[in-house]
Amino acid sequence: MTSSTLSGRTLLMSGGSRGIGLAIALRAAGDGANVALLAKTDAPHPRLEGTVHTAAAAITAAGGSALAVVGDVRSDHDIARAVEATVGEFGGIDIVINNASVIDLSPTADLEPKKYDLMQDVNVRGTFMLTRAALPHLAVSATPRVLSLSPPLNPSARWLGAHTGYSLAKFGMTMATLGLNEDLVAMGGAATTLWPRTTIATAAVRNVIGGERLMRLSRTPEIYADAAHAVLTSAPAEVAGRTLLVEDVLTAAGVTDFSGYAAVPGTADADLFPDIFLD
């Protein structure tokens, strides 16, 4: 089943209090979608804008229906509670968005074991377990989809050697999604990954990767949101089991000018910072 709108469809997302996840949620809300967020940020954080509650309010203001579930995607109990609450509130689940992710680009010798475990637990295990928990409900949806925000597999020495721990975690998200695609195809749906060609202006870029300078050389989260919307409204056969790039998706949808997505208006495409997996 294919539709150009997400109206009436129910999305369950990990994270989503801010950044790319929130932008995707707001884009869906503009269609009148239902969005449930499983996120940890219950109270304001000194370095992070927004909470799961402010995100839910923004989704409602944008025209959607929202459900805020305070919890951790590392917890099986919280995952089960989020799935149960979503089905109880909206009657089912049509789409799972694996958005929650942890980044640490430390080289192997400097990466703390706890941070390695955190990236594996959130990025890989969270993706697998949240989707797994939703499978019975996706199976009875007319439009079952899974979308994970992770990169194409690129097992080059440059990336695996530069930050092996993070690369393993992000590639693990992708591999989990490609495997889960077999379940989704059997239901008449699709599982897909999506990744940008440039960095995106988010708190992670500001606080972890490159500060304000890199924020200025990034694109806005809305480019990711528009591409995600295009993927989720495409025919399943067109996106099933694929590792897609944001800009390629939008180009195929007819977008020819990406200048409006620059975090600093007027920044030339050539001056934007390339994504760490693709440059």
C-alpha positions, 0 to 999 in steps of 0.5 A, a space after each residue: 500500500 502506497 500513499 503520499 501522506 502519513 495521515 493516520 499512520 502511527 510512528 514509534 520512534 526511539 529518541 526524538 526529543 530534539 534534532 533529526 528525530 524531532 524533525 522527522 516527527 514534525 514532518 509526519 505530524 504535518 500530515 496528521 500522523 500519530 507519533 509515540 516517542 520513547 526518550 530519556 529526557 524527562 526534564 530540561 538538560 543544561 546542554 540539550 534543548 528540549 525534552 520528550 514532553 516539549 517534543 510531544 507538544 510540538 508534534 501536537 501543534 504541528 497537526 499530529 497526535 503525540 505520546 511521550 513515553 519516558 524511558 530508555 531504549 536499552 531497557 527491555 521493560 521500557 521498550 515493552 511499555 512503549 509498545 504497549 502504550 502506543 498500541 493502547 493510545 493509537 490502536 497499532 503501530 505502522 512504522 518504527 523509526 530507529 533514531 536513538 544513537 550515541 556517538 563517540 569518535 575516539 580512536 580505539 586506544 582512547 575509547 572507554 569500555 563503558 562508552 563502547 558498551 553504550 554505543 552497542 546497547 543503544 545503536 545496535 541492540 536498541 534498534 533490534 529490540 525495539 523493532 522486534 517488540 513491534 513486529 507483531 503489530 507491524 504484521 497486522 498493519 496495512 503499511 508496515 515500515 522500519 526506518 533506521 538512521 544509519 549509514 551504508 556499509 563502508 568497511 574501509 580501513 579508513 573508517 574502521 581504523 579511525 573510530 572502530 567502536 562507533 563504526 561498528 555500532 552504526 554499521 550494526 544498526 544497518 546490518 540489523 535493519 537489513 536482516 529485519 527487512 526479511 520480516 518486513 517484506 514478508 508482511 508486505 512492507 520494507 525496512 530501510 536505512 537513511 544517511 546524509 552526505 553532509 553533517 547535520 546541525 544537531 546537538 551531537 555535532 555541536 557538543 561532540 564532533 565540532 562545535 559551532 564551526 561545524 554547525 555552520 558547515 552543516 545542513 538542517 535536520 529538515 533535509 533528513 525529515 523530508 527524505 525520511 518522509 519520501 522513503 516512508 511514502 514510497 512503494 515498499 518494493 522501491 526501498 526494501 532492504 536498501 541503504 539510501 542517502 538523503 540527497 539521493 532520495 530527494 533528487 529522485 523526488 525532484 529536488 534540484 536545489 539544496 541551498 535552503 537546507 544549509 544551516 547558514 543560509 547562503 553556504 555553498 554545497 562545496 563548503 559543507 562538511 562531508 559525512 564521516 562515512 562518505 567523504 
